[in-house]
Amino acid sequence: MNSHAASGPASPTVIIVSGLSGSGKSVALKTFEDLDYYCVDNLPVELLPSFVRSLMRDDTLRQKIAVGIDVRNRHSDLSRLAQWRSALSELGLEATLLFFDASDDVLLRRYSDTRRKHPLAHFGLSLPESIAREREITEPLRIEADVTIDTSGLNVHQLRRRLIADFALNNSPTLSLLFESFAYRHGVPADADFVFDARVLPNPHWNELLRPLSGRDGEVRDYLDAQPEVGEYVGQVSAFLDSWLPRLRGETRSYVTVAFGCTGGKHRSVYLAERLASHARAQGWDEVATFHRELA
């Protein structure tokens, strides 16, 4: 995915995010933004090469770009995406095209749940007619796609987790680490390799000033840092992971998930996932990511 031009700043990673309305494309763009991609939605297709070229001239900008392209573009232009991808190739770049799909029944249910209007509704089409017409219009994108993701059986959390695993962790042949937070009342992540219970620690929820915040906020971090039992907990978990994670490097798995749970999945578990992820990076792990299920 990462290639480099002959001269100038390092060539950016370019991901084109496309798909049917309601299939998860907007969730994907938000996830890529959280992964530090420079994200632009509904960019006219013909502007794709010039847009990327302009970013390549400024090496102070982030070198990961995600561009949303969908039915809101001029319909005649969508069939010409291959032409604009070729223009990117001439710049020394290979853009990865993702297409998000879902069954008609699932799309109908999602529109019913959210009460959003379909982008083609202004043509006087019913919702089933709009979905059918959108499938026809976006067919060139689906055919051209490098990866098609059917989100029919995925909720928002599962989709975000998959994208993080695919695009934040699987870029290295070495073992990668995913530190995840969750709420016990919503269930333990099914594919977690290690699970640690943070409910024994002081709960910021009972502080009215901290309750609206999350474990990512400085005030919550300061509160938990000041609790002696939190320091003891972090020290013991860190020692355990430092001892056992390196022993998994010889396994065939591509990444390991370390999950922290608390009551609401908002304060203690988030704090621990972030803190242990930072510790892992300091220990020399190159591929480390975090996912906060209840904050998605």
C-alpha positions as CSV (number, residue, x, y, z in Angstrom):
1,M,0.0,0.0,0.0
2,N,2.9,2.3,0.7
3,S,4.9,3.4,-2.4
4,H,7.2,6.3,-3.0
5,A,7.6,8.9,-5.7
6,A,11.0,9.4,-7.3
7,S,11.6,12.6,-5.4
8,G,10.1,14.9,-2.8
9,P,8.2,14.0,0.3
10,A,7.3,10.4,1.1
11,S,4.4,9.3,-1.0
12,P,1.2,9.1,1.1
13,T,-1.0,6.1,1.6
14,V,-4.3,6.7,-0.3
15,I,-7.5,4.8,0.5
16,I,-10.7,5.5,-1.5
17,V,-13.7,4.8,0.7
18,S,-16.8,4.0,-1.4
19,G,-20.0,2.0,-1.1
20,L,-23.8,2.2,-0.7
21,S,-25.4,4.7,1.6
22,G,-26.1,3.2,4.9
23,S,-23.5,0.4,4.4
24,G,-20.9,1.8,6.8
25,K,-18.9,4.2,4.6
26,S,-19.4,7.1,7.0
27,V,-18.3,4.9,9.9
28,A,-15.2,3.9,7.9
29,L,-14.2,7.5,7.3
30,K,-14.6,8.4,10.9
31,T,-12.5,5.4,11.8
32,F,-9.7,6.3,9.4
33,E,-9.8,9.8,10.9
34,D,-9.2,8.3,14.3
35,L,-6.3,6.4,12.8
36,D,-4.8,9.8,11.8
37,Y,-5.7,9.8,8.1
38,Y,-6.4,13.1,6.4
39,C,-10.1,12.5,5.5
40,V,-12.2,14.2,2.8
41,D,-15.7,13.1,2.0
42,N,-17.6,13.4,-1.3
43,L,-14.6,14.6,-3.3
44,P,-15.4,14.9,-7.0
45,V,-13.7,12.0,-8.7
46,E,-11.9,14.1,-11.3
47,L,-10.2,16.1,-8.5
48,L,-8.6,13.0,-6.9
49,P,-5.2,13.3,-8.6
50,S,-4.9,17.0,-8.1
51,F,-6.0,16.8,-4.5
52,V,-3.4,14.1,-3.7
53,R,-0.7,16.0,-5.7
54,S,-1.4,19.1,-3.6
55,L,-0.9,17.2,-0.4
56,M,2.3,15.6,-1.6
57,R,3.8,19.1,-2.0
58,D,3.5,19.7,1.7
59,D,5.5,17.3,3.8
60,T,4.1,18.8,7.0
61,L,0.7,17.2,6.3
62,R,-0.1,13.7,7.4
63,Q,1.0,11.0,4.9
64,K,-2.2,8.9,5.2
65,I,-5.2,10.0,3.1
66,A,-8.8,8.6,3.0
67,V,-11.2,10.0,0.4
68,G,-14.9,9.3,0.3
69,I,-16.5,8.8,-3.1
70,D,-20.1,7.7,-3.5
71,V,-23.4,8.2,-5.3
72,R,-23.4,12.0,-4.5
73,N,-20.7,12.4,-7.2
74,R,-21.7,13.1,-10.8
75,H,-22.9,9.6,-11.9
76,S,-21.1,9.8,-15.2
77,D,-17.8,10.3,-13.4
78,L,-18.0,7.1,-11.2
79,S,-17.4,4.9,-14.2
80,R,-14.2,6.8,-14.9
81,L,-12.6,6.1,-11.5
82,A,-10.1,3.7,-13.1
83,Q,-8.9,6.6,-15.2
84,W,-8.2,8.7,-12.2
85,R,-6.6,5.9,-10.3
86,S,-4.2,5.5,-13.3
87,A,-3.4,9.2,-12.9
88,L,-2.4,8.5,-9.3
89,S,-0.2,5.6,-10.5
90,E,1.7,8.0,-12.7
91,L,2.5,9.9,-9.5
92,G,4.0,6.8,-8.1
93,L,1.0,6.0,-5.9
94,E,-1.4,3.0,-5.7
95,A,-4.7,3.9,-4.2
96,T,-6.6,1.1,-2.4
97,L,-10.4,1.1,-3.2
98,L,-12.7,-0.1,-0.5
99,F,-16.4,-0.8,-1.2
100,F,-18.9,-1.1,1.6
101,D,-22.0,-3.2,0.8
102,A,-25.0,-4.6,2.7
103,S,-28.1,-6.5,1.8
104,D,-31.3,-4.6,0.8
105,D,-33.1,-5.8,3.9
106,V,-30.4,-4.5,6.2
107,L,-30.2,-1.2,4.4
108,L,-34.0,-0.8,4.6
109,R,-33.9,-1.5,8.3
110,R,-31.0,0.9,9.0
111,Y,-32.8,3.7,7.2
112,S,-36.0,2.9,9.1
113,D,-34.0,3.0,12.4
114,T,-32.3,6.3,11.7
115,R,-35.1,8.0,9.7
116,R,-32.5,9.4,7.4
117,K,-33.3,10.3,3.8
118,H,-31.6,8.4,1.0
119,P,-29.4,10.6,-1.2
120,L,-31.5,9.8,-4.2
121,A,-34.8,10.5,-2.5
122,H,-35.0,14.0,-4.0
123,F,-35.6,12.3,-7.4
124,G,-39.0,11.2,-6.1
125,L,-37.9,7.6,-5.7
126,S,-39.2,5.3,-2.9
127,L,-36.5,4.0,-0.6
128,P,-36.4,0.5,-2.2
129,E,-36.2,2.2,-5.7
130,S,-33.4,4.5,-4.4
131,I,-31.4,1.6,-3.1
132,A,-31.8,-0.3,-6.4
133,R,-30.8,2.7,-8.4
134,E,-27.8,3.4,-6.2
135,R,-26.6,-0.2,-6.8
136,E,-26.7,0.4,-10.5
137,I,-24.9,3.7,-10.3
138,T,-22.1,2.5,-8.0
139,E,-21.6,-0.8,-9.8
140,P,-18.4,0.5,-11.5
141,L,-17.0,1.2,-8.0
142,R,-17.9,-2.3,-6.7
143,I,-16.3,-3.9,-9.8
144,E,-13.1,-1.8,-9.5
145,A,-12.8,-2.3,-5.7
146,D,-9.7,-4.0,-4.2
147,V,-11.6,-5.0,-1.1
148,T,-15.4,-5.3,-0.7
149,I,-16.7,-5.4,2.9
150,D,-20.3,-6.7,3.5
151,T,-21.5,-5.0,6.7
152,S,-24.8,-6.8,6.8
153,G,-23.8,-8.8,9.9
154,L,-21.6,-6.1,11.5
155,N,-22.6,-3.4,14.0
156,V,-20.7,-0.2,14.3
157,H,-18.3,-1.5,16.9
158,Q,-17.5,-4.6,14.9
159,L,-16.9,-2.6,11.7
160,R,-14.6,-0.2,13.5
161,R,-12.7,-3.0,15.1
162,R,-12.2,-4.8,11.8
163,L,-10.9,-1.6,10.1
164,I,-8.5,-1.0,12.9
165,A,-7.2,-4.5,12.8
166,D,-6.8,-4.4,9.0
167,F,-5.3,-0.9,8.5
168,A,-3.6,-0.1,11.8
169,L,-2.1,-3.5,12.6
170,N,-1.6,-5.7,9.6
171,N,1.1,-3.6,7.9
172,S,3.9,-5.5,9.6
173,P,5.1,-9.1,9.5
174,T,5.7,-9.0,13.2
175,L,3.1,-9.6,15.9
176,S,0.9,-6.5,16.5
177,L,-1.0,-5.5,19.6
178,L,-4.6,-4.2,20.0
179,F,-5.5,-2.8,23.4
180,E,-9.3,-2.7,23.7
181,S,-11.7,-1.3,26.3
182,F,-15.2,-2.5,26.9
183,A,-18.1,-2.5,29.4
184,Y,-18.9,-5.8,31.1
185,R,-22.7,-5.0,30.9
186,H,-22.4,-5.3,27.1
187,G,-20.4,-8.5,27.1
188,V,-16.7,-9.5,26.9
189,P,-15.1,-9.2,23.4
190,A,-15.3,-12.7,22.0
191,D,-11.9,-12.6,20.4
192,A,-9.9,-11.1,23.2
193,D,-6.7,-13.0,24.1
194,F,-6.2,-11.5,27.5
195,V,-9.0,-9.9,29.6
196,F,-8.4,-7.8,32.7
197,D,-11.1,-6.6,35.1
198,A,-10.8,-3.0,36.1
199,R,-13.9,-2.9,38.2
200,V,-11.8,-3.3,41.4
201,L,-10.3,0.2,40.8
202,P,-11.7,3.6,42.0
203,N,-14.5,4.7,39.6
204,P,-14.3,8.3,38.2
205,H,-18.0,7.9,37.4
206,W,-18.9,8.9,41.0
207,N,-17.1,12.3,40.6
208,E,-19.6,14.6,39.0
209,L,-16.9,16.6,37.3
210,L,-15.3,13.5,35.7
211,R,-18.5,11.7,34.9
212,P,-19.0,13.3,31.4
213,L,-15.4,12.7,30.4
214,S,-13.6,9.5,29.3
215,G,-10.3,7.8,30.2
216,R,-8.7,9.8,27.3
217,D,-9.2,13.1,29.1
218,G,-6.4,14.6,31.2
219,E,-8.6,15.1,34.3
220,V,-9.5,11.4,34.4
221,R,-5.9,10.4,33.8
222,D,-4.8,12.6,36.6
223,Y,-7.4,11.2,39.0
224,L,-6.5,7.6,38.3
225,D,-2.8,8.3,38.3
226,A,-3.2,9.6,41.9
227,Q,-4.7,6.4,43.1
228,P,-2.1,4.0,44.7
229,E,-4.1,0.9,43.7
230,V,-4.2,2.0,40.1
231,G,-0.4,2.2,40.1
232,E,-0.1,-1.2,41.6
233,Y,-2.6,-2.7,39.1
234,V,-0.8,-1.1,36.1
235,G,2.6,-2.4,37.4
236,Q,1.4,-5.9,37.8
237,V,-0.4,-6.1,34.4
238,S,2.6,-4.5,32.7
239,A,5.0,-7.1,34.2
240,F,2.7,-9.9,33.1
241,L,2.4,-8.6,29.5
242,D,6.1,-7.9,29.3
243,S,6.8,-11.5,30.2
244,W,4.2,-13.2,28.1
245,L,3.6,-11.2,24.9
246,P,7.1,-11.7,23.5
247,R,6.5,-15.4,23.7
248,L,3.6,-15.1,21.3
249,R,5.8,-13.8,18.5
250,G,6.4,-17.2,17.1
251,E,2.7,-18.0,16.7
252,T,1.0,-17.8,13.3
253,R,-1.5,-15.1,14.5
254,S,-1.1,-11.5,13.1
255,Y,-2.2,-9.7,16.3
256,V,-3.1,-10.1,19.9
257,T,-5.9,-8.4,21.7
258,V,-5.5,-7.2,25.3
259,A,-8.9,-6.2,26.7
260,F,-9.7,-4.1,29.8
261,G,-13.3,-4.1,31.1
262,C,-15.1,-1.9,33.6
263,T,-18.7,-1.1,34.4
264,G,-19.5,1.5,31.7
265,G,-16.4,1.1,29.5
266,K,-15.8,4.8,29.6
267,H,-13.3,5.7,32.3
268,R,-11.1,3.0,33.9
269,S,-10.9,0.6,31.0
270,V,-10.2,3.3,28.5
271,Y,-7.5,4.7,30.7
272,L,-5.8,1.3,31.1
273,A,-6.0,0.5,27.4
274,E,-4.3,3.8,26.5
275,R,-1.7,3.5,29.3
276,L,-0.8,-0.1,28.5
277,A,-0.6,0.8,24.8
278,S,1.8,3.6,25.5
279,H,3.8,1.2,27.7
280,A,4.0,-1.4,24.8
281,R,5.3,1.3,22.4
282,A,7.9,2.3,24.9
283,Q,8.9,-1.4,25.1
284,G,9.6,-1.4,21.4
285,W,6.4,-2.8,19.9
286,D,6.0,-1.1,16.5
287,E,2.4,-2.1,15.7
288,V,0.2,-1.0,18.5
289,A,-3.4,0.3,18.3
290,T,-6.3,1.0,20.7
291,F,-10.0,0.4,20.3
292,H,-12.6,1.7,22.7
293,R,-15.8,-0.2,22.0
294,E,-18.1,1.9,24.1
295,L,-16.8,5.2,22.7
296,A,-17.3,4.2,19.1
